[in-house]
Amino acid sequence: MKALSADKIFDGTIWLMEHAILIDNEIIQAVVPIASLPGDVKREHYNGLLVPSFIDLQIYGAYKQLFAVEPTADSLFKLYDYCVKGGAAHFLPTVATNSTEVITACIHAVKAYWNQGGKGALGLHIEGPWISKAKRGAHIEAYIHQPTLEAVRSLLEVGKGVIKMITLAPEECSAAVIDLIASEGIVVSAGHSNASYEQATEAFDKGIYTATHLFNAMSPLSHRAPGVVGAILNHDKVMASIIPDGFHVDYAAISIAKKIMKERLFIITDAVTETKEGLYPHQLLGEKYESEGVLSGSALTMAKAVKNCVTHVGISVDEALLMASLYPATVLGLHEQFGQIGKGFTASFTLLDDDLEVVFQGEP
């Protein structure tokens, strides 16, 4: 048994001072006042704000090693390093629209990473290729297609236990395909979609409860055609990710969405890395990436995303932290394991200073 304390601890609900976290076998046993600690328990104290570790459900690569270009365990070790330095101990490596061969290689790379003791990777997020050509964004049109049941079944068999999320356009996929994916416990996320408000709402009512990067690559909200954006904002169950870098979405739009969606809105980085190889030659331009002149990814870390939400959007620190931890954990059904500091939760923390900069990298 060991104990950790900090100047302030955010347990996911309130801030605690003069408290310590009791940990045994990487599981939190209790959060108690320091004064009540048993005399034989060793305590480590950290200066700063101890909060639940962040979870990034969409990230593509780091350190000039794009996962889809180099689908190896080594790429994931580099990605993990990038994530923890940005406050995220857990992540979903992501592959955008690509060939079946590349997607399969990414599945095997995640398995290899786990076999080599790799930490943090919760599985794989496949974004496309079953999306709308009209809302493809930087995705390569030649690889976009409507899936057959046979093809989906084959991919799910290869990726069993690895694939955790698939972004698709619901209007481009049959109900049978969507039901098959969901039956495997995989999160189906609506994205890169040109669906009408009615089509999107029907898909959400039938069980798609997540949407990928709100506002980006989806039919917009207008007064006579509310689109996918309107359907997301107006639904009472759908959660949606958002990219708070100031380039993908104006901060005022994030503020509006947050006031409507509340706990249904969560943060992703959508971070890529510089590369001249593969289908997506990302080029860093200031604090964003472009591919062939199209906005293709962010240069965010999760900590930077949290700070942007506080500084530029006006979201409270508490709520911004939840958008980066508990809410993405909820999307994956892991909200009883991650996203809070309390009895029974995994002992996984991020230490921030008063300016919300990462101090501690990784798990204590």
Salt bridges, closest charged atoms under 4 A:
ASP7 OD1 - HIS45 NE2 3.09
ASP74 OD2 - LYS78 NZ 2.81
ASP81 OD2 - LYS85 NZ 3.16
GLU127 OE1 - HIS139 NE2 3.35
GLU127 OE2 - HIS192 NE2 3.00
GLU127 OE2 - HIS213 NE2 3.01
GLU141 OE1 - ARG136 NH2 3.64
GLU184 OE1 - LYS160 NZ 2.92
GLU202 OE2 - LYS206 NZ 2.97
ASP205 OD1 - HIS235 NE2 2.85
ASP236 OD1 - HIS235 ND1 3.62
ASP236 OD1 - LYS237 NZ 3.90
ASP245 OD2 - HIS248 ND1 2.84
ASP270 OD2 - HIS248 NE2 3.58
GLU290 OE2 - LYS288 NZ 2.88
GLU319 OE2 - LYS258 NZ 2.67
GLU357 OE2 - LYS307 NZ 2.79
